[in-house]
Amino acid sequence: MRLLRLIPLIMTLCLAVACSDDDGDGNKHDMRHRRTVIVYMSAQNSLGAANAAQADSSEIAGGAMQMTSTRDNLLLYLDDNRKPRLYRYYKAGNGKAYVQKVKEYQTDLDSSDPSTLTEVLTTVKNLYPSESYGLVMWSHGTGWLPQMGRPTLTAGTGSLRTTQSIGIDVGPGGNMESDLDAEGHMGPQMETADMARAIVASGVHPDFVFFDACLMQCIEVAYDLREATDYVVGSPATTSAYGAYYRDQMRSGFFNCPSNDQTIRSIVDTYYYDVMENDTTKDLYTPHQGCVMSVIKTSELEQLAYATAQCIGLASEHDMAGELSNLMDGYIDYDSMHYPDMYDMSTALYHLLPAARYEEWRKAVDRCVIYRRATPEYFAGNHSGFIICGETDMRHYCGVAMFFPQDKYNPLRDILNFKESYKKIAWYSHAGWATTLWYRQ
């Protein structure tokens, strides 16, 4: 989950942005915009309680002044302790920035329900048709991992959501500070596969999905999104509640058009700069935060799955495959405190495969994970008041995590049954896990 800390509000940024019921200089709804970026802010949870949503909304307001084209929009869907709202931020030809309240929903929507995501994207598409789109998923994140609360019924499908991924929503009467709903259970989250289907159902095909959330840059998540977007951008590690600095992303990241293997890197470079180098923002992040970010090109994911299937069985025959922590000493997993080990997939397979097989597989990785940036260390968690840092293998890392079904996840030792849950993930069958020793035990 996204790491909480006290966040200073940046309300002064709002002073530069005018409220408007029209479009400033005739920037009408029926024109075709260049790019519209939708920030889907699921903040009816501890992030909202800690004012992270308010701080980022203020950054977005300030960022509107930084936008370089009058044909761009940023649409913010905000679900916090009030009824959900949809705002539009843009810069007009007169040089002024504007914010409009496009819609206020009359009921307290469940933002973890994929039908809500579909509705928001469809509304944006109909009001602001654009040549290209980007989607930012903002909230807590846990990758593909099994739900630790109760299963939640997905509206209109009759099926239960049995994994958690992104977007805790505690609902009416819930305790936002504790991420608990009115009945005391952890608020529901949105499964990655459901999220992909929701995006496709809206008719919006975003150039990129950027996760401003913890732990979402894992291969299992990206593989679910392979038909829903062209690029997936995010971090496999725990990230600060401060998250992306939207003022810089709106100037240098989100609206770098057209999207291609080169321009998409700007989101990563901007994020890295703000965490590690920007004197205005770097001290706002958690001490020793570090940064691990990457870009996945989704058109290469099936080839990467095929390449993985050709060698994953061989990796499982390694003497230490059943207990990777003995092999990966020093390179602790991306979240060591509460969840199963999700090691950098390239670093782990470097240790598990013969050199020649690794180099062949790594070619598929580099075609798929087209960009990565990392610090030698990154924040992994707190334990008894001590900060725990992970170490990056700067030579072999790829910035994408993968679950490895080790011996400690056998049913008698693992009450959450991670290995069984993993069998429900599309990556499991496509990447050859079913034929490995890990799953024949």
Secondary structure, 3 states (H helix, E strand, C coil): CCECCCCCCCHHHHHHEEECCCCCCCCCCCCCEEEEEEEEEECCCHHHHCCHHHHHHHHHHHHHCCCCCCCEEEEEEEECCCCCEEEEEEECCCCCEEEEEEEECCCCCCCCCHHHHHHHHHHHHHHCCEEEEEEEEECCECCCCECCCCCEECCCCCCEECECCECCCCCCCCEHHHCECCCCCECCCECHHHHHHHHHHHCCCCCEEEEECCCCCEHHHHHHCCCCCCEEEECCCCCECCCCCHHHHHHHCCCCCCCCCCCCHHHHHHHHHHHHCCCCCHHHCCCCCCCEEEEEEHHHHHHHHHHHHCCHHHHHCCCCCCCHHHCCCCCCCCCCCCCCCEEEHHHHHHHHCCHHHHHHHHHHHHHHEEEEEECCEEEEEEECCEEEEEECCCCCCCCCEEECCCHHHCCCCCCCCHHHHHCCCHHHHHCCHHHCHHHCC
